[in-house]
């Protein structure tokens, strides 16, 4: 689970990795015989019994630096990824982070450019980055189903993936995501709700050197129970 790729000097939420660190992390994966791919490609490979050696890479929020900084590095290391964007904030910034520096988000053109790139999947992160467990039914529908419709029209493709803002979810929210037609959804630590529409992820940050990556890779298998049905 990545977010922004850029300057880490002011990063209170630990959502940024520098381009140099991302380059090192992708290089670490490749040296170990692993390859980063989109969630769609990972789940499709697993369904065919061919998921060994693949790691799903996700980038939340749709920061403009994905195209500027992350995409060239992904291509350099022959990796794909899933980019979860906020179609209600296209061309805006991360206003939901009160303590962090303002970071620009991708415009319509930037999202289309990412979607057209080899190995890159675009998914929904909701419309505006709200805690869906606190949303009423109308807002929940707009954030989940509405964002999918907007993105599908924008890039002219099926939108199969969803990502829960803040990683917060409950049974009602998971049911709404499933009902909206998403194939899968990414969380962080979904606990007993773990499944195809509540997939666990590992946060990766600037401090994750080779040793920390190795530990996280191993601990992920221990801490998260196996996901059935994917």
C-alpha positions in Angstrom: 0.0 0.0 0.0 1.6 3.2 -1.3 0.2 6.7 -1.5 2.4 9.6 -2.7 5.9 9.5 -4.3 7.9 12.7 -3.7 9.3 14.9 -1.1 9.2 13.3 2.4 10.4 16.3 4.4 6.9 17.2 5.6 5.0 14.0 5.9 3.0 13.8 9.2 0.8 10.9 8.0 3.7 8.9 6.6 2.0 8.6 3.2 5.0 9.6 1.1 8.0 7.7 -0.3 10.8 9.3 -2.2 11.5 8.3 -5.8 14.9 6.9 -4.7 13.3 4.8 -2.0 10.6 3.4 -4.3 13.3 2.6 -6.8 15.2 0.6 -4.1 12.0 -1.2 -3.0 11.1 -2.2 -6.5 14.6 -3.3 -7.1 14.4 -5.4 -3.9 11.3 -7.1 -5.2 12.9 -8.0 -8.5 16.0 -9.3 -6.9 13.9 -11.8 -4.9 12.1 -13.0 -8.0 9.0 -11.1 -7.2 7.1 -8.7 -9.6 4.7 -6.0 -8.7 1.4 -6.1 -10.6 -2.1 -4.6 -10.4 -4.7 -6.1 -8.2 -6.7 -7.2 -11.2 -3.7 -9.0 -12.7 -2.9 -10.6 -9.3 -6.4 -11.9 -8.7 -6.7 -13.2 -12.2 -3.4 -15.0 -11.9 -4.4 -16.5 -8.5 -7.6 -17.7 -10.0 -5.6 -19.6 -12.6 -3.3 -21.0 -9.9 -0.4 -18.8 -11.2 -0.1 -16.2 -8.6 3.3 -17.3 -7.2 5.9 -14.6 -7.3 3.4 -11.8 -7.9 2.8 -8.9 -5.5 -0.1 -6.5 -5.7 1.0 -2.9 -5.7 -1.5 -0.2 -4.8 -1.3 3.6 -4.8 -4.1 5.4 -2.9 -5.6 8.8 -3.5 -4.5 9.5 -7.0 -1.7 12.0 -6.4 -0.4 13.8 -9.4 3.1 12.5 -8.6 2.0 9.0 -9.6 2.4 9.9 -13.2 5.4 12.1 -12.7 7.4 9.9 -10.3 6.0 6.4 -9.7 5.0 5.5 -13.3 8.5 5.7 -14.8 9.9 3.6 -11.9 7.2 1.0 -12.3 8.0 0.7 -16.0 11.8 0.6 -15.3 11.3 -2.5 -13.2 8.6 -4.1 -15.4 6.0 -3.7 -12.7 2.3 -2.9 -12.8 0.1 -1.4 -10.1 -3.4 -0.3 -9.2 -4.1 3.4 -8.8 -7.1 4.2 -6.6 -8.4 7.7 -7.4 -11.1 10.1 -6.2 -13.2 11.3 -9.2 -14.9 13.9 -7.0 -11.6 15.7 -6.4 -9.9 15.5 -9.8 -7.5 18.3 -10.2 -7.9 19.2 -6.6 -5.7 18.4 -3.6 -5.7 16.3 -0.4 -7.9 18.6 1.6 -8.9 15.7 3.9 -5.4 15.8 5.5 -5.6 18.8 7.9 -2.0 18.5 9.1 -0.3 17.6 5.9 1.1 19.7 3.1 -1.3 20.2 0.1 -0.5 17.7 -2.6 -2.1 18.0 -6.1 -4.3 15.2 -7.3 -4.5 13.9 -10.9 -6.6 15.7 -13.4 -8.9 13.9 -15.8 -6.1 13.9 -18.3 -3.7 12.4 -15.8 -6.1 9.7 -14.8 -6.6 8.8 -18.5 -2.9 8.8 -19.0 -2.4 6.4 -16.1 -5.2 4.1 -17.3 -3.7 3.9 -20.7 -0.3 2.9 -19.3 0.9 -0.7 -19.6 0.1 -2.8 -16.5 -1.8 0.0 -14.7 -5.3 -0.5 -13.4 -7.5 2.4 -12.2 -9.9 1.8 -9.3 -12.1 3.9 -7.1 -11.2 5.3 -3.7 -14.7 6.8 -3.4 -15.7 10.2 -4.7 -14.2 12.6 -2.0 -12.3 10.5 0.6 -14.8 10.2 3.5 -15.2 7.7 6.2 -17.9 5.5 4.7 -18.9 4.0 8.0 -20.1 7.5 9.0 -22.0 8.1 5.7 -25.8 7.9 5.4 -27.3 5.7 2.7 -27.4 8.4 0.1 -23.8 9.5 0.6 -22.6 5.9 0.7 -24.3 5.1 -2.6 -22.8 8.2 -4.2 -19.3 7.5 -2.9 -19.4 3.8 -3.9 -21.6 3.4 -6.9 -21.4 7.0 -8.1 -17.7 7.0 -8.2 -17.6 3.8 -10.2 -19.9 5.2 -12.8 -17.9 8.4 -13.2 -14.6 6.6 -13.5 -16.0 4.1 -16.0 -17.2 6.9 -18.2 -13.9 8.8 -17.8 -11.6 6.1 -18.9 -14.0 4.0 -21.0 -13.3 0.8 -19.2 -14.7 -1.5 -16.5 -13.9 -0.5 -12.9 -13.4 -3.6 -10.9 -11.6 -2.4 -7.8 -12.5 -0.3 -4.8 -10.4 1.0 -1.9 -11.9 2.0 1.5 -10.8 5.6 2.5 -8.9 5.5 5.8 -9.2 1.7 5.6 -12.5 2.0 7.6 -15.2 -0.4 6.9 -18.1 -2.4 8.4 -20.5 -5.0 7.1 -22.9 -2.3 5.7 -20.1 -0.6 3.7 -18.7 -4.0 2.4 -22.2 -5.0 1.3 -22.6 -1.6 -0.5 -19.3 -2.1 -2.4 -20.2 -5.7 -3.3 -23.7 -4.6 -4.4 -22.2 -1.8 -6.6 -20.6 -4.5 -8.8 -17.0 -4.2 -7.8 -15.0 -7.4 -8.2 -12.8 -6.8 -5.2 -12.0 -4.1 -2.6 -8.8 -3.3 -0.7 -8.7 -2.5 3.0 -5.8 -2.4 5.5 -6.6 -4.7 8.5 -10.2 -5.8 8.0 -10.2 -8.5 10.6 -13.1 -10.9 10.5 -14.5 -9.2 7.4 -11.4 -10.3 5.4 -12.5 -11.6 2.0 -12.6 -10.6 -1.7 -14.3 -7.3 -0.8 -12.0 -6.6 2.2 -8.5 -7.5 1.2 -5.7 -6.8 3.7 -2.7 -4.8 2.7 0.7 -3.8 4.1 1.6 -0.1 4.4 5.0 0.7 2.8 6.8 3.9 3.6 10.0 5.8 3.3 11.6 4.0 6.3 11.1 0.5 4.7 14.5 -0.6 3.8 15.4 -4.1 2.6 15.3 -5.6 6.1 12.0 -4.0 7.0 10.5 -5.2 3.6 11.6 -8.7 4.4 10.0 -8.7 7.8 6.8 -7.2 6.5 6.7 -9.7 3.7 7.0 -12.6 6.2 4.7 -11.1 8.9 2.0 -10.4 6.4 1.4 -14.1 5.9 1.3 -14.7 9.7 -0.8 -11.7 10.7 -3.5 -11.9 8.0 -5.6 -15.0 7.7 -5.8 -16.5 4.1 -8.4 -14.9 1.9 -10.7 -17.4 0.4 -12.4 -17.0 -3.0 -9.6 -15.1 -4.7 
